[in-house]
Amino acid sequence: MPSPEGFLDIQALTCAQLPGHGQDQADLLSSWYSGWYNGLAKRHYMDIRKGREAEHELIVYCKANPQLRIIQAIDVVFKGMREKLGIKVQVRR
């Protein structure tokens, strides 16, 4: 999975690769993706409780959709969570 130098191509990882790497690795990858995704939205804070819920939802979704890239699954999971909570996202420029 990582290059010989230890790097991961985050945008290329598939859902099939996420659940099979143990909880520590899933936590690490989920945190990285969450930070990246929130950075795109210019949100600079973290809700630990929602983060754990999002990680669980992501793993469940990835197990059901192993062919998707993780970044695609995060988009679906986060949008679903926001919709369920009634959160409207404003695009900041």
N, C-alpha and C positions, 0 to 999 in steps of 0.2 A: 504494500500500500504506500508507504513513504518512499521517496527517492533515496538513493544511497547517502545523500547529504542530510536526510531526515525531514525533508519537506513534503507536505501534502498538497495536491492540487484540489483545494477545497471545492471549487465549482464543478469538478468532475466526479466527485464521490457520489455513488448511488445509494439509494435506500437499502439495497441489499447489503451494503457494506456497514451500515450504522449499527443495527442490532447485534451483529455478530462479534463486536469488539469488546464486550464486557461493559459493565456499568461505568467504570472510571473513564473509559474512552468515550462512551456515549455522552457522559456529563461534559467532558472537555469539548467535544465537537459541538454539542448542543449549545454550550455557553458561547463558543466562538461564533457560531452562526447567529445566535440571538444578538450578540453585540454588533456584528456586521450589519444585520438587518435593521436594528434600531439606529445604528449610525447613519444608514441611508436615510432614515426618517428624521435625522437630526435630534433624536431623543437620547439624552445622556444620563439616564438613570436606569435602575434595574429593580424590578419587583420580584423578589426571591420566590414567593409563593406562586405567582403566575409563571415564573420561569420553570419551576419544577413541573407544573401542570402542562406547560407547553412542551417540555421535553418528553413527558409521558405520552401526550397526544401525538407528537412527532414519531416516536418509536412505534406506536400502534399503527399510525398511518403508513409508515415505511414498511412495516411487516406485511401490510395488505397491498402495498404498491412498490415492490422491490425494484421495478424497472425504472422508476423515476429518479432523477438526481435529487439529492437531499435539499438543495436550494429550492427546487420546485415544490417539494413537500412542505417546506417551511412556509412558503407563500400561501399554500392552501390552508395549512393548520392555523397560521397566525390570522389570516382573513376570517376563518371560521370562528376563532376565539373572539376576535373583535366584534364580529356580527352578533354572536351570542350575548356579549356584554353590552351591545348597543353603542360601541365606540366608533365614532366617525373619524377618519384620518384626513387631515388637511395636508396638502402638499406644500412644503415650505421651500421657498427659493431664496 
